[in-house]
Amino acid sequence: MKIEEIENIELKFLDLDDYQELKSAMISAYTNMPGSYWKEEHIKSLIDKFPEGQVVIKINGQLAGVALSIIVDYDSFDDEHTYEQITGNYSFSTHNDEGDVLYGVEVFIKPQFRGLRLGRRLYDYRKELCEKLNLKSIAFGGRMPNFHKYMDELTPKEYIAKVRRKEIADPVLNFQISNDFHPAKVMKGYLEGDKASSDFAILMEWDNIYYQKPSKKASAKKTVIRLGLIQWQMRPYKDLEELLQQAEYFIDAVSGYRSDFALFPEFFNAPLMAKDNHLSTPDAIRELAKHTDAIVQKFSEFSISYNINIITGSMPEMIDGRLYNVGYLCRRDGSMERYEKLHVTPDEAKVWGMQGGNQLKAFDTDCGKIGILICYDSEFPELSRLLADEGMDILFVPFLTDTQNGYSRVRHCAQARAIENECYVAIAGSVGNLPNVQNMDIQFAQSMVFTPCDFSFPTNGIKAEATPNTEMILIADVDIDLLRELNQFGAVRNLKDRRKDIFELRKKV
């Protein structure tokens, strides 16, 4: 399946109604192992015992992949166990809610959906579940489907070493290693009938670095969101493809750190105006607007492929003959939403003839509610307060400023928004210069993540900051539960203590 054909990606708990589709998917995934599929009573038993451990990925409503798991008391088994033993003779009687290891029973992606990095989503879910349940590790017996080609010349240990050095391609083992699993032991006779692996399997493990022994277990699990800010260097690009290659490089980088969001700056695509520098400035930016649809489509594909929510910064867009400054939230489930700059600067109106938009709303994401304000909009406190009233936890501000004066306005106003609305604020801008683009000569930026100022947060209200005027990415974790505690128990409570008896704020549209 091609990315452009995807309308929706959904990660959901497995339901017994999915069984027939699951059965046919397993048959297509394991063509070299006839009869290798779970019977309906097995799936029902898994769902009854541990519903949270059984998930499927659906694309456009069609089952694309599955991950099945149980929790085991690993000390009850030795490292020479078989698949039959670990699953209790396929009855899953070995599942133990008080166990300490999440054991992978099954994971696969249907052949027609491979290449979309869906397997990583399933592995990431398992990691998050392991952390949530405070389990020591994830373990499973990994197949070696290409080992039969080398078994006459290599031992399993030598085979694994060559795979790790990329001297041999093993799609299963390579994938598991790239997802932070490490080989712990070679097991003989693990899975009956696995001729491709010559009856060998590798015990693969992933250690939960946040694990605490039950006696020290925290009473509540914090919700941590990872932000990836892209401080973009303005430089000449020969065409749109080259600009998108640079954008994908940054998305790949922040995704590699398991970021939940990637934030681009305002007008990051301005270098493409260089080829139209012979035109008047208003005409040049209208030519730039012709690229917006293609950029948004590609960013949506990136969000799916790299499993990350992307905030596209902003771009010019023509609607009914009028020029607007807009951006898009490209969610990793394939959906998109548009946001607009409401307050255009005097320069944008005078030089480009740009119009202010009318839409203001908080957006639902898989990481909670967020708000997005483009540059100058962050300097109007009413907007972020309205978003806070809608439940916003993180405010993203893509910006573009030429001088340090302009940057200081955005920076200090953004920090004020974090304090007064008890939220996190992430700002990302561009650096460098564009000598061949009118009205875009120089840029000044220092991307940052701001917090409220209270005991649970940095004393200066700055969670992370980039190096000024240097191309780089900035990665920062923000804890949403700290905002809940602040709202109820903070030294000051800016949202709760508002005097609604003497003033009110509301949207007209």
Secondary structure, DSSP 8 states (H G I E B T S, - for coil): --GGG---EEEEE--GGGHHHHHHHHHHHTTTSTT----HHHHHHHHHH-GGG-EEEEETTEEEEEEEEEEE-GGGS-TT--HHHHTTTTT-TT--TT-SEEEEEEEEE-GGGTTSSHHHHHHHHHHHHHHHTT-SEEEEEE--TTGGGTTTT--HHHHHHHHHTTSS--HHHHHHHHTT-EEEEEEET-STT-GGGTTEEEEEEEE-TT---GGG--SS---EEEEEEEEEEE---SSHHHHHHHHHHHHHHHHHTT-SEEE--BTTTGGGGGGGTTS-HHHHHHHHGGGHHHHHHHHHHHHHHTT-EEE--BEEEEETTEEEEEEEEE-TTS-EEEEE-SS--HHIIIII-EE-------EEETTEEEEE--GGGGG-HHHHHHHHHTT--EEEEE---SSHHHHHHHHHHHHHHHHHHTSEEEEE-EEEE-TTSTT--EE----EEE---STTS-TTSEEEE--TT--EEEEEEEEHHHHHHHHHH-SS-TTTT--TTT-------
